[in-house]
Amino acid sequence: MRLPRIFRTTPFRLTLLFLALFASAASAFLAYIYVATAGEATRRTDRDITREMISLASVYNRAGVDAVNQALIERAASERPFLYLLMTPDGRRISGSIEESPIEDFAGKPAWTTFTITDEAPNGRLVRHPARGLQERLRGGEILFVGADVGEDEAYVMKIVRALWGAGALVVILGLAGGVLVSRNVSRSMASLTGVVDAVRNGDLGARAPVRGTRDEFDELALGLNEMLDRLERSMAGHKHAGDAIAHDLRSPLTRLRARLEAAYLDVEAGKGDPTHALAQALEDTDGVLKTFAAVLSIARLQAAGTAPDPVLFDPTELAADIAELYEPLCEDKGIDFAAELAKELTIRGNREFMAQALANILDNAIKYTPTGGAIMLRVRRRSSGEVEFSVTDTGPGVPEEDRERVVHRFVRLENSRNEPGAGLGLSLVAAVAEAHGGRLELDEGPGKVGEMGPGLRVALILPRVA
């Protein structure tokens, strides 16, 4: 027959194991208590009997057998808890409180014995008591026996033993009850965790384990499980969102690519178009689609992970210097004045590749929208709060204040940028990188309007301080 589930749980089995160990230890302890207590009672009785024997022997040695006989009669009539018997050298009774000696075949040497005496209780019943005695031959040949009733001592010892056994049984019963209670509580806690696992296994990624606030190992397990499920849900949502985003965001560039190819095909068929130019344009459009795909995928990866992958400590000044060296020739080709102010001895934690891509996107936008004769300034500095800031300031047309929150969304392009190439993903990726690194992206007005230029734009990527 299958046992109830509570009796098959690990806590209940551990309870049984500890109870078994306790019962074994308690049994050994009780045995020791019994032996020690009973031994001490026997030794005490033997000392009392020995002292009484010495006392009577001294009376005999001093005054003879008649004096001992008189002493036995007096002491037997008193409240002394001893049993006496004085016998002739051949073993016949002279006097005493018992009729015969419990020792048979007495050889003359002092002999100890344990025997039983019978008394009549007040209700008429015969009661048997354990007793212990010593028998010796006196100097004149007479035999003296002195004994004592040890029934009370043994009864006291047995009371102690029964009390200890009762306490042990009570502990075992309470231990079993406690084991059942602990097993029920553990089973209830584990049932909630198992229910969450079953729910997630059946597709409910929103299921979470309850946290009781006791800060025990079950709360730690629940918190760890919930954190794992949060990451799993974000990852699944990110993958789903990435798929939806790619399908949605690539529809327009693919539609434009098809329309251009179809138009080029019709022109070539009509003898109006240039096939080589049509293929070159198709390749350029395909590159644009691939760049859009890579940007959307990067944003989706960052948003799904929630944090930057493979973060390391590195010097942001070196990164900015590498990016500046790459983009300075582009600024010279376009006739833009480029300068960099890079603070030293700075450290940030993050993914260097993503940070390089974000900084490149900011500079690429600045170069794209800054007219010839303008200026771009790249700065890396530590703020008073301890945060590290990358900033790019240009003298281009800037972004109106009401559009600055909207411009970081994907595929958002303002009216003044319609004629520039791009898909509107540059600042979206920068914002995703900042969020994944625990930082933020800030857009402010640049140096202001000077003549036909300005007011410009200042884009700041701010990262938290390294502890």
N, C-alpha and C positions, 0 to 999 in steps of 0.2 A: 504494500500500500504506500502511495506517495505521501510524504510528509507535507504539511502546510509550508508555504513559501518562507514564512518568517523563521521556521526552524532550519531552513537550508541556507540562510544568509551567513555571510562571513562574520559579522559582529556576534551573532548568536553562537557560532562555532567557537569563536575566540573566547566568549564568555564561558562556555562549557570547558574549554581547555584550562582557563585560569581557575575555574571552580575545582576541576580535578586536581590541579597542582595545589590549590589551597587545602582541599580535603586531605591530600597526602601529607602535607606539612602539618595540618591540624592533628591528624592521627598520630604522627610521630611526636608532636608536642604533648598530646594527651597521654601517650604512653610514658613519656618522660615524667610528666607531672604525677602520674599514678605511681610509678616506681619510686620517684624521689619522695613523695608524700608518705606512701606506705612504708618505705624503708626508714624514714625519719620517725614515724610512729612506732615501728618495731624497735628501733634503737633506743628511743625514749623509754619504752616499756621495759626493755632489757636492763637499762640503767637503774630504773626504779626497783625492779626485782632484785638486782645485784646488791643495791644498797640495803634493801630489807633483809636479804640473806646474811650480809655481813653484820648487820645490827643484831640479828638473832644468834648468830654464831658467837658474837662477843658476849652476849648474855649467857650462853651455854658455857663458854670458857671461864667466865667469871663466877657463875653460881650453879652450874650443873643443869641436869635435865629437868629437874622440878621447876627451876626458874624459867627455863624455856617453855615448859608446858603452861605455866601460869601466864607468861607473856603472850603465848598463842591464844589462850582463852580470852585475855583482855583485848588483844588486837582484833580477833575475829568478831568480837562484840561491838567494836568501834566502827567508825565510818571509813576505815581504810579499805581501799579497793583491791585487797589482796586475798589470795586463797592459801590456806596453810594446811600442812599435814606433817605430823611428827610420828615416826615409826621406829620400832625396835630394830636392832641390827639384822634380824631375820625377816623384816618387812611387815610386821604386824602393827596395826594402827594403835597409837597411843592417844593422840588428840588432834584436833584440827577442824577446819570448816568443810573439808571434803572427805569422803569415805575411803578412797583408795587413790594411789598414785597412778597417773596416766603413763608412767614410764615402766615398762616391763624389762626384765632381765637387766636390772641395774648392776653395773660392775664396780661401782664405788667412786668412779671419777665424776666430777661435776658434769651434768647432762642437761641440755636444753631440749624442750619439746613444745610442740603446738598441738593443742587438743580442743575438745568441745565440751562445754558445760551446759546443763539443762536447768532452766528455772521455770517456775510457774508464774504466769502472768496474772494480773488481778482478775481477769475474766475466766481464769481456770485453764487457759491454754498453756501448753508446754512450749517454751521458747528456748532455742539453742543459740548459744553465744560462742564465738571463738575465744580462745584463751591461750596464754603462753606461760610457761613455767620453767624453774630451775630446781634441780635436785642434787643435794650434796650429802656426803657422809661426814658426820661430826667427829670430833676427836675421840669420843668414847665409843664410837661404832654406831650410834643412832643415825637414822636417816631423816633429813629435813627437806621438805618440798615447799617452795614458795612460788605461787603463780599469780596471774592478774587477768582480769577480764578485759580483752581488747575489742570487744564488740562495738563500743562507742567510737573508738578511734577508726575502726574500719568503716563504720557507718558514716562518719564525718568525711573520710576519704572518698567513699562512694558518692556522697552528696556533691563533693567538689567535681568528681568525674562526670556525674550526670548533668551538673550545671554546665560544664564545659561542652559535653556532647550536645546539650540543648542549644547552647549558644552557637556551636558549629552548625547544627541543623538549621537554625534560624538564619545564619549567614548564607548558607547554601540556598535556602528558599528565597531570601532577599536577593541573592546574586542572580538566581534564575529569573526572578521577576524583573530585576534591573536589566538583565540581558535581553529579555523580551521587549522591555520598554526602549532600550537603546536600539535594538534591531528594528523596531517599528519606526523610530525616528529616522534612523539611517535609511531604511527602505523608503520612507516617505520622501526624504531628500533625493535619494537616487532615482525614485520614480519620476520626480519632476524633471531631473536631468535626462532620464531615458525618454520621457515624453517629448522633450525638446528635440532630442536626436531623431526620434521617429517622425516628428513633424517636419524637420528639415529633410529627412530622407524621402518624405512624401511630397516634397516640393515647396513647403512653406518656409521660405528664407527669413520671414519676419518673426519667427518664434524665438523667444528668449528665455533663458533660465531665470527663475526668481532669485533675488539676492536678499537674504534675511537680515543682513546687517550685523551678524554675530562675529564677523571677521575670522571665521574658522576655515578649515580646509575646504569645506563645501562651498563657502562664499568665494574663496579663491578659485576653485574649480569653475563655479558659475560665472565669475567675472572673466576668467580666461576663455571659457566657452563662448560667452556673449561677445567678447572682443573678436574672437575668431570668426563668429557668425557675422559680425558687423563688416569685417574685412571681406568675407566671402560675398556678402550681399552687395557691398560696394563694387567688388570685382565683377560679379555677374551683371550688376546694373551697368557698370562701365562698359563691359563687353557688348551688352545689348544696345547701350546708347551709342557705342562706337559704330556698331553695325548700322543702326538707324541713321546716325549722322553721316556716315560714308555714303549710304544709299541716297540720302537726301541732298547732301552737299555736293556730290559729284554729278548729280543729275544735270544741273545747268551747264557746267563746262563740257560735259559729254554731249549734251544737246547742241551746244554751240559748235563743237568740233564736228559733229555729224552734219550740221547745217553748212558749215564751210566746205567740208569735203563734197557734199552733194552739189553745192554751188560751183565748186571748182570742176567737178565732174561734168556738169552741164555745160560750163564754159568751154572746157576742152573738147567736149563732143561737138559743140557748135563751132569749133575752130577759133574761139576768141581767147581762150586762156592759155597760160603757160604751165605745162605739167610740172616742170621743175620747181617753179615758185609755189605751186599748189602743194607739192610734197613737202617742201621746206616749211610752209605755213602749217601743214598738218603735224610735222614733227615738233614745231614750236608749241602748238596747242597741246600736243601729247605731253611734252615736258611740263607744261603748266598744270595739266591734270595730275601728273605724277607728283609734282610739288604739293599741290592741294591735298592729294591723298596722304602724303607723308606728314603734312602739317596736321590734318585732321586726326590721323592715327596717333601722333605724338601727344596732342591735346587729350585725346581719349585715354591714352595710357596713363598720363599724369592724373587725370580726374578719377580714373578707376582705382589707381594705387593709393591716392590720398596723400602719399609722401613721395619724396624723390627717391628713385631706386639707387642703391649702391652709394650712399653718401660718404664723402671723405673730407678731410680737412685740407684746404689748399689756400694759396695766396691769391686774392682777387686782383691785386695789382698786376701780377704776371699775366693773368687771363686778360685783363683790360689792355695791357701793353701789346699782347699778341693780336687781339682784335683790332686795335688802333693801327698797328703795322699793316694789317690786311686791308683796311678801308681808307687809309690815308691816300694811296694812289688814286682811288676812285674819286675822292674829293678833288684832288689836283686836276684830274681829267675834266671834271665838270666846272672847274673854276671856283671851288668852295674853299674858304679858309678853314682849316682843321687844326684844333689844338686839344691837348689832353693835360689834365691835372690829376696825377695819380699819387695818393698818399701811400706811405710805406708801412711795413710791419702790421699788416692787417691779416686776419684769418677768418674764413667762413667755412661752414660745413654744408656740403651739397653735392649734387652730381655735376661734375665739371662740364660734361658735354652739353647737358641741357642749359646750363648757365651760359655757355659760349653761344649756343643757338639763340637764346633770348637776347643777349647783348647784340648779337649780329642783326637780329630782326629790328631792334630799336635803331641802330645806326643805318640800316638799309632804308627804313622809313624816313629817317632824317635826311639822308642824301637824296632820296627820291623826291621829297616835297620841298627841299630848299633850293631856291633859284640860284642861277649863276651870280657870283659876287656875294653870296651870303656866307654865313659862318656856322660852324658846328663845334661845340665844346663837349668833350667827354671827361667826366669827373668820377673819381672813386675816393670816397672819404668816410670817416667815422663820425656818426652823429653824436650829439651830447648824451643821448640815451644808450650809447654803446652799439647801436645798430650800424651795419655797413650799407652804404648807399652807392649804387651805380646810377649815374644820371647822364642824359644826353640832351643838350639844349641846342635848338636850331633857330634860324631866323625865317623859317617858312611861314605859310599862311596860318598855322596853328589849328587848334580845334576849339570851336565855341564851347563855353562852359556847360551849356545845356546838353551838349553831345558827348562830353567826356566819359560819362558812365556807360553810354551806349556803344561807343566806338571800340570797346574791348571785347564786344561780343563777336561771334564768328560771322563772317560774310557781311559785316556792316561796313559800307563805304560811303563817305560823305560826298556832297555834291562837288566839292573842289578837287576830289581825287578820282572822279569818274574817268578822266582821260589818261590816268596813270595805270600801268600794268599792275596786276595783283589780284588776289582773291579776297582780301579783307580778313586774313588769318594771322597776320604778323603780331599784332598786339594781343590777340586772343591767346596765342601760344605763350607770350611773355607773361600774361596774367595767370595762366595755368602753371607756369614754372614758379612764379612768385608764391602762389598758394601752396604748391607741393613742397616748397622749402620753408613754409611757415612765415613767409613775408607778405608783401603787398606791392601793388603797382599804383603809382600816383601820377596824374597828369595835371600840369599847371601851365599857365601862360609863360612864354619865353621872355626875352629881353624887352619886348614891346615893339610898336610899329615905328619904323624909321623910313621915311620916304615911301617907296612902293613895297618895302619888305616888312614882314612881321604880321601879327605880333609875335610869331614864333611859338614854339612848344617845348616844354621841359618834361621829359619822361623819366621818372625815377623808379628804379627797382630796389626796394629796401628789404634787407635780410636781417633776421634776428642775430643778436650777439651770440658768440660762442662762449658757453660757460667755462 
